Amino acid sequence: MEKELGGTIQHVVAGLSKSNGGPSQSVSNLCGHLAKLGLSVAIASLASDEDVDLDAAIRIARFPVVGPKKLCFSPGLDTHLRGSVASCSIVHSHSLWTFPCLSARRAAILHNKPLVISPRGTLEPWAIHNNSFNKMIAYYLWEKSSLGAAKMFHATSNMEANSIRDLGFKQPIAVIPNGINLANDLPVLARHDPAQTRHLLFLSRIHPKKGLSLLIQVWARLHLRHPSWVLDIAGPDEDGYQQQMVKLADHLKIPNDRINFIGPVYGEDKSKLFQRSELFVLPTYSENFGNVIGEAMGAGLPVITTQGAPWEVLEREGFGWWIKVGEPPLEECLNVALALGPERLQTMGEGGRGWVDTHLRWPGIAEKMLESYIWLVQGGSRPVWIQT
């Protein structure tokens, strides 16, 4: 396969820390499954304390940050790419707004290699307008040039592809969702014991984008109407935002036994949290994909999320609810969902699990990406998921 493409696929990502959320999981899983298809895969990344697990076949090079951590400036990574990309067939850069993206573009241009960019949600309107002053500086200093240099974009949904087009970029876009690792050992039958507490789960980065403040304000009213339910809030804290949410819950006088701040969960602990829950909620303002929504569906949970995420299949197929962003629609939806019996929620969840099993298995996702690479390098018949 390496010979067919002419060399290694060099992936570049700012970080692979478990606390970075979806992109770390998506990039590591994509690269692992590409390697299983026989592709030569390398990752250049910044060093972190707690990286996700990587397939042994992937060549990984990690480099320290110099200066302020948020700038992600790494001369070592830049020097490495200028040398390693010479023998590669494609440079695939993930996310935006950091110096590794600039290094990827420079190396690709230096060695005349095709550059693929996966924005990973960074070009969504909410993301652009958040901290917009700094992002506009970065955009005009280097990101616009980097985006213009891309030979192909990778979007995880049609919604993200539309965001790329809205900025005026005309290059081909491969619309390929992220894959989901199904926890096949999770029992999805008899999930709820009527004698026990029922669990509503929020699991994501504790970040303003995720709509957690909306959820807590709604929960302050709903917990009185649904006394058998508890809200579990899990995920890594970002910039101290969790403490703000704890204070909000205290201010709204939500009893401690009706809301749990669990913190980050990984591996078996994460699986157990899915297993004990009956309903998943992510009232997000913006997602290019939303890995955790697919993970919740894969664990057999019905899902409530917003139209800021590309999961209209929930509403269309009856696997959950796809609502407008805001307190009123969230409160109305939760009030209905929490009143449903365990059997009804379980039936919805089983339908979602089957859909994920059919559409979002990682091996099939990796094959689509590989076909996209081959088309980019060799031409020929265009895969149907590539927009031109």
Secondary structure as the mmCIF struct_conf table of DSSP 4:
data_model
#
loop_
_struct_conf.conf_type_id
_struct_conf.id
_struct_conf.beg_label_comp_id
_struct_conf.beg_label_asym_id
_struct_conf.beg_label_seq_id
_struct_conf.end_label_comp_id
_struct_conf.end_label_asym_id
_struct_conf.end_label_seq_id
HELX_RH_AL_P HELX_RH_AL_P1 GLU A 2 LEU A 5
TURN_TY1_P TURN_TY1_P1 GLY A 6 GLY A 6
BEND BEND1 GLY A 7 GLY A 7
STRN STRN1 THR A 8 VAL A 13
BEND BEND2 ALA A 14 ALA A 14
STRN STRN2 SER A 17 SER A 17
HELX_RH_3T_P HELX_RH_3T_P1 LYS A 18 ASN A 20
HELX_RH_AL_P HELX_RH_AL_P2 GLY A 22 LYS A 36
TURN_TY1_P TURN_TY1_P2 LEU A 37 GLY A 38
STRN STRN3 VAL A 41 LEU A 46
BEND BEND3 ASP A 49 GLU A 50
STRN STRN4 ASP A 51 ASP A 51
HELX_LH_PP_P HELX_LH_PP_P1 VAL A 52 ASP A 53
TURN_TY1_P TURN_TY1_P3 ALA A 56 ALA A 57
BEND BEND4 ILE A 58 ILE A 58
STRN STRN5 ARG A 59 PHE A 63
BEND BEND5 GLY A 67 GLY A 67
HELX_RH_3T_P HELX_RH_3T_P2 LYS A 69 LEU A 71
TURN_TY1_P TURN_TY1_P4 CYS A 72 CYS A 72
HELX_RH_AL_P HELX_RH_AL_P3 PRO A 75 SER A 84
HELX_RH_3T_P HELX_RH_3T_P3 VAL A 85 SER A 87
STRN STRN6 CYS A 88 HIS A 94
BEND BEND6 SER A 95 THR A 98
HELX_RH_AL_P HELX_RH_AL_P4 PHE A 99 LEU A 110
TURN_TY1_P TURN_TY1_P5 HIS A 111 ASN A 112
STRN STRN7 LEU A 115 SER A 118
TURN_TY1_P TURN_TY1_P6 ARG A 120 LEU A 123
BEND BEND7 GLU A 124 GLU A 124
HELX_RH_AL_P HELX_RH_AL_P5 PRO A 125 HIS A 129
TURN_TY1_P TURN_TY1_P7 ASN A 130 ASN A 131
HELX_RH_AL_P HELX_RH_AL_P6 SER A 132 ALA A 138
HELX_RH_PI_P HELX_RH_PI_P1 TYR A 139 GLU A 143
HELX_RH_AL_P HELX_RH_AL_P7 LYS A 144 ALA A 149
BEND BEND8 LYS A 151 LYS A 151
STRN STRN8 MET A 152 ALA A 155
BEND BEND9 THR A 156 SER A 157
HELX_RH_AL_P HELX_RH_AL_P8 ASN A 158 ASP A 166
TURN_TY1_P TURN_TY1_P8 LEU A 167 GLY A 168
BEND BEND10 GLN A 171 GLN A 171
STRN STRN9 ILE A 173 VAL A 175
HELX_LH_PP_P HELX_LH_PP_P2 PRO A 177 GLY A 179
TURN_TY1_P TURN_TY1_P9 ASN A 184 ASP A 185
BEND BEND11 LEU A 186 LEU A 186
BEND BEND12 LEU A 189 ALA A 190
TURN_TY1_P TURN_TY1_P10 PRO A 194 ALA A 195
BEND BEND13 GLN A 196 GLN A 196
STRN STRN10 ARG A 198 LEU A 203
BEND BEND14 SER A 204 SER A 204
STRN STRN11 ILE A 206 ILE A 206
BEND BEND15 HIS A 207 HIS A 207
HELX_RH_3T_P HELX_RH_3T_P4 PRO A 208 LYS A 210
TURN_TY1_P TURN_TY1_P11 GLY A 211 GLY A 211
HELX_RH_AL_P HELX_RH_AL_P9 LEU A 212 ARG A 225
TURN_TY1_P TURN_TY1_P12 PRO A 227 SER A 228
STRN STRN12 TRP A 229 ALA A 234
BEND BEND16 GLY A 235 GLY A 235
STRN STRN13 ASP A 237 ASP A 237
TURN_TY1_P TURN_TY1_P13 ASP A 239 GLY A 240
HELX_RH_AL_P HELX_RH_AL_P10 TYR A 241 HIS A 251
TURN_TY1_P TURN_TY1_P14 LEU A 252 LYS A 253
HELX_RH_3T_P HELX_RH_3T_P5 ASN A 256 ARG A 258
STRN STRN14 ILE A 259 GLY A 263
HELX_RH_AL_P HELX_RH_AL_P11 GLY A 267 ARG A 276
BEND BEND17 GLU A 278 GLU A 278
STRN STRN15 LEU A 279 LEU A 282
BEND BEND18 TYR A 285 TYR A 285
BEND BEND19 ASN A 288 PHE A 289
HELX_RH_AL_P HELX_RH_AL_P12 ASN A 291 GLY A 298
TURN_TY1_P TURN_TY1_P15 ALA A 299 GLY A 300
STRN STRN16 VAL A 303 THR A 306
TURN_TY1_P TURN_TY1_P16 GLN A 307 GLY A 308
BEND BEND20 ALA A 309 PRO A 310
TURN_TY1_P TURN_TY1_P17 GLU A 312 GLU A 312
HELX_RH_AL_P HELX_RH_AL_P13 VAL A 313 GLU A 317
TURN_TY1_P TURN_TY1_P18 GLY A 318 GLY A 318
BEND BEND21 PHE A 319 PHE A 319
STRN STRN17 GLY A 320 ILE A 323
BEND BEND22 VAL A 325 GLY A 326
HELX_RH_AL_P HELX_RH_AL_P14 GLU A 327 LEU A 338
TURN_TY1_P TURN_TY1_P19 ALA A 339 ALA A 339
BEND BEND23 LEU A 340 LEU A 340
HELX_RH_AL_P HELX_RH_AL_P15 PRO A 342 HIS A 359
HELX_RH_AL_P HELX_RH_AL_P16 TRP A 362 GLN A 378
BEND BEND24 SER A 381 SER A 381
HELX_LH_PP_P HELX_LH_PP_P3 ARG A 382 PRO A 383
TURN_TY1_P TURN_TY1_P20 VAL A 384 TRP A 385
STRN STRN18 ILE A 386 GLN A 387
#
